[in-house]
Amino acid sequence: MKKIYYLSTCDTCKRILKELELPDSFQLQDIKKDSITAEQLDHMKELSGSYESLFSRRARLYKERDLKNKNLDEGSYKDLILEHYTFLKRPVIIHGDKIFVGNSKKSVEAAKRSIHGE
């Protein structure tokens, strides 16, 4: 599978997509227009190891709901991501059986190496 979950309104996502120089074989899914399904999220969790690793603590709703003071478990992370797209750490890049989550330099560089076979 070659897929990227991203947000078209996010400048960081746009910059990363441009930087990756993606081949046409990649499928892009704008998570604001085309919501993530439970099956897609389960597949991401399978590759990443946990729902928590896919969860963004930078989301505005995380602060608004004071979630940092709540005891969140894997089920909570899954439910929150499915409830609102901003809880997914973006972009999520799936290349074969590898997953790259978030916009850290390290993650983006690793995705670039995987995609371009370096």
URMO-V828127 format. One record per backbone hydrogen bond with DSSP energy under -0.5 kcal/mol. CO is the residue of the C=O (numbers start at 1). NH is the residue of the N-H. E is the energy in kcal/mol with one decimal. If there is no record, write none. Layout:
co=CO nh=NH e=E
co=CO nh=NH e=E
//
This chain:
co=1 nh=96 e=-3.2
co=2 nh=27 e=-2.5
co=3 nh=94 e=-3.5
co=4 nh=6 e=-0.6
co=4 nh=29 e=-2.8
co=5 nh=91 e=-0.6
co=5 nh=92 e=-2.4
co=6 nh=31 e=-2.8
co=7 nh=10 e=-1.7
co=9 nh=11 e=-0.6
co=10 nh=14 e=-2.2
co=11 nh=15 e=-2.5
co=12 nh=16 e=-2.5
co=13 nh=17 e=-2.7
co=14 nh=18 e=-2.0
co=15 nh=19 e=-2.4
co=16 nh=20 e=-2.2
co=17 nh=21 e=-0.7
co=17 nh=22 e=-0.6
co=18 nh=21 e=-0.9
co=23 nh=26 e=-1.6
co=27 nh=4 e=-2.4
co=29 nh=6 e=-2.3
co=29 nh=31 e=-0.8
co=30 nh=33 e=-0.5
co=30 nh=34 e=-3.0
co=33 nh=35 e=-0.5
co=37 nh=41 e=-2.4
co=38 nh=42 e=-2.6
co=39 nh=43 e=-2.1
co=40 nh=44 e=-2.2
co=41 nh=45 e=-2.5
co=42 nh=46 e=-2.3
co=43 nh=47 e=-1.8
co=44 nh=48 e=-2.5
co=45 nh=49 e=-2.9
co=51 nh=54 e=-1.3
co=51 nh=55 e=-0.5
co=52 nh=55 e=-1.3
co=54 nh=89 e=-3.3
co=55 nh=57 e=-0.6
co=56 nh=59 e=-0.7
co=59 nh=62 e=-0.7
co=59 nh=63 e=-1.1
co=60 nh=64 e=-2.7
co=61 nh=65 e=-2.5
co=62 nh=67 e=-2.2
co=63 nh=66 e=-1.3
co=66 nh=69 e=-1.2
co=67 nh=70 e=-1.8
co=70 nh=72 e=-1.2
co=73 nh=77 e=-2.3
co=74 nh=78 e=-2.4
co=75 nh=79 e=-2.6
co=76 nh=80 e=-2.7
co=77 nh=81 e=-2.3
co=78 nh=82 e=-2.3
co=79 nh=83 e=-2.0
co=80 nh=84 e=-2.2
co=84 nh=87 e=-2.0
co=85 nh=88 e=-1.8
co=87 nh=56 e=-2.7
co=87 nh=89 e=-0.5
co=91 nh=93 e=-0.6
co=91 nh=102 e=-2.0
co=92 nh=5 e=-2.7
co=92 nh=94 e=-0.5
co=93 nh=95 e=-0.6
co=93 nh=100 e=-2.4
co=94 nh=3 e=-2.3
co=95 nh=98 e=-1.8
co=98 nh=95 e=-2.2
co=100 nh=93 e=-3.0
co=104 nh=108 e=-2.5
co=105 nh=109 e=-2.6
co=106 nh=110 e=-2.2
co=107 nh=111 e=-2.2
co=108 nh=112 e=-2.4
co=109 nh=113 e=-2.4
co=110 nh=114 e=-2.2
co=111 nh=115 e=-2.9
co=112 nh=116 e=-2.3
co=113 nh=118 e=-2.2
co=114 nh=117 e=-0.8
//
